Amino acid sequence: MSSRRLAASQGKGVIGEETKRKRRQRTKIEDRVSGEEAKTKRRQTKRQRQKIEKTDEEKKHEERNLALLALLDQPRSISQFKHIHALLITSGLSHQPPFNSKVFSLLANSGHADYTHRLLLHCPNPSVINWNTVIRAYSGSRTPNKSIRVFVEMLRFGMCPDHFTYPFLVKASARLSSIEHGMLVHSRVIKTGHHLDLFIQNSLIHMYGSCVEILYACKVFDEMSHRTMVSWNSMLDGYAKCRDLKRAREFFESMPEKDTVSWSSLIDGYVKGGEYREAIAVFERMKVAGLPKANEVTLVSVLCACAHLGILELGRSMHRYMVENELPLTIALLTSLVDMYAKCGAIEEALVVFKSIPKERTDVLLWNTMIGGLANHGHVQDSLELFAEMQVAGVAPDEITYLSLLSACAHGGLIREAWRFFESLESNAMMPKTEHYACMVDVLSRAGQVREAYDFLSRMPVEPTPAMLGALLSGCMNHGKLELAEKVGKRLIEVDPHHDGRYVGLSNAYAAVKRWEDAKTMRQTMEKLGVKKSAGFSCVEISGSLDLFIAHDKTHPKAVEIYAMGNLILMQIKRVLHSHEQEIFL
């Protein structure tokens, strides 16, 4: 019994040990499983945290990129743009889309072609679009010749130009007025099979017209299978630029339809050809037609015609037209307005327009126009003070500025100031041109220093022009230096033998010292050489209508009354002149 109990108790002990062992193993397994689960959970938590952190970082990068793009979208100065570009470079984004294309287009449109070119050279794999962007930037810059240079670089880099490349090269050739470059580009267009591209064909017509090679322009136009309004207008503009106004008018009348550009091209052609009355007539016809409305180019041309003819009322109506039609008053249009008012004698109205323009919008051409206008109206001191304002405004003067200032000095007899302005040309890295020398001769001649003017003229590095000699002759006549006047007058005839005014000037010089035979000889010499005295004319604006009066013209509706009044005046003059004086002056 006791042995059974012992055996039973021992069996229980063994079972208990086994149970404990299994329990320990189970606990270990459970601990291991719990540990693995915990590790798994920790790894999952870590990955989730990293994912969240990564998402946050991506969001930050995305927000930064959007902020940089927003900065690029805002108009900035070149210095501010360079700061943004530097940030893109340091961030490694400068060559990444969309930043690379954005930077290229912004730079090209801002007029900083050189900076765009440097950016291109640092680009690891520039595309054809990048090259075209730089060529386009240079074609519209002050150095269009660099478009050709960049095109050569493009070919050396092994890039193949496309149909977008050539119009910019053609434009550069047109701006250079280089028929050689234009024809080389045209030949390459034919070789590469782009000669049927409509945009290129229109560009070629414009280029040949700008280079005064209208026959080549006609050839391109005639070979076009399809013509657009741009094609017709380019051809019309070509005739106008070649000063073939008769054919320009015929071509204009033959156009299937006309738009604002068509009318503007013809008007501008007449203005540049000196046919101001015809330009005004075409504009009046355009207004009667009703459509299209005039644009900036039309109005600039019409204002120029008004300025040359002195038609103030029409000029004022143009100003009203701009305001009533809410046309954008560009700096070119405002400059034309100032010029028109000044040349039509309304200097106060010119000043009103000038002063209404914010200083930051002004350019050197506008300041030159106002300074010159004041000078021509005898407001010498005002023009010099305006020049001082121009310098304070930070606008750099150019050669025209100094020409206007010298003109002011001539009107005011300011010799010392004239010399200072003349010498300022070279100190400001500008070379005096013939117009500046002519102005200096005029300054000295008007002030009575004709001998000094003659010496200055003799020392000049350029040959004397008729304008210079004419100014000196006038000075000699006004100040009684008739011996020198004869010398200058003879030289003037040698330089410009076909101009009637040169003979008349010397004839008047002889008449002034009562050398009647010499004066008569000058008139006879004119007749022998076939030099005819140009008919004098004058324009008078009455109630908005311009009346032209030409000497010996009998086509005017009131010719009878005009000649009757002229004869009455001549009879009164003859009463106070001696017979030999009548022969010279009448």
ABEGO torsion letter per residue (X at the ends): XAAAAAAAAAAAAAAAAAAAAAAAAAAAAAAAAAAAAAAAAAAAAAAAAAAAAAAAAAAAAAAAAAAAAAAAABBBBAAAAAAAAAAAAAAGAAABOAAAAAAAAAAAAAGBAAAAAAAAAABABBBAAAAAAAAAAAAABABAAAAAAAAAAAAAAGBBBBAAAAAAAAAAAAAAGBAAAAAAAAAAAAAAGAAABAAAAAAAAAAAAAAGBAAAAAAAAAABABBBAAAAAAAAAAAAAAGBAAAAAAAAAABABBBAAAAAAAAAAAAAAGBAAAAAAAAAAAAAAGOBBBBAAAAAAAAAAAAAAGBAAAAAAAAAAAAAAGBBBBAAAAAAAAAAAAAAGBAAAAAAAAAABBAAABBAAAAAAAAAAAAAAGBAAAAAAAAAAAAAAGBBBBAAAAAAAAAAAAAAGBAAAAAAAAAAAAAAGBBBBAAAAAAAAAAAAAAGBAAAAAAAAAABABBBBAAAAAAAAAAAAAAGBAAAAAAAAAAAAAABAABAAAAAAAAAAAAAAGBAAAAAAAAAAAAAAGBBBBBBBBBBBBGGBBBBBBBGBAABAAAAAAAAAAAAAAAAAAAABBAAAAAAAX
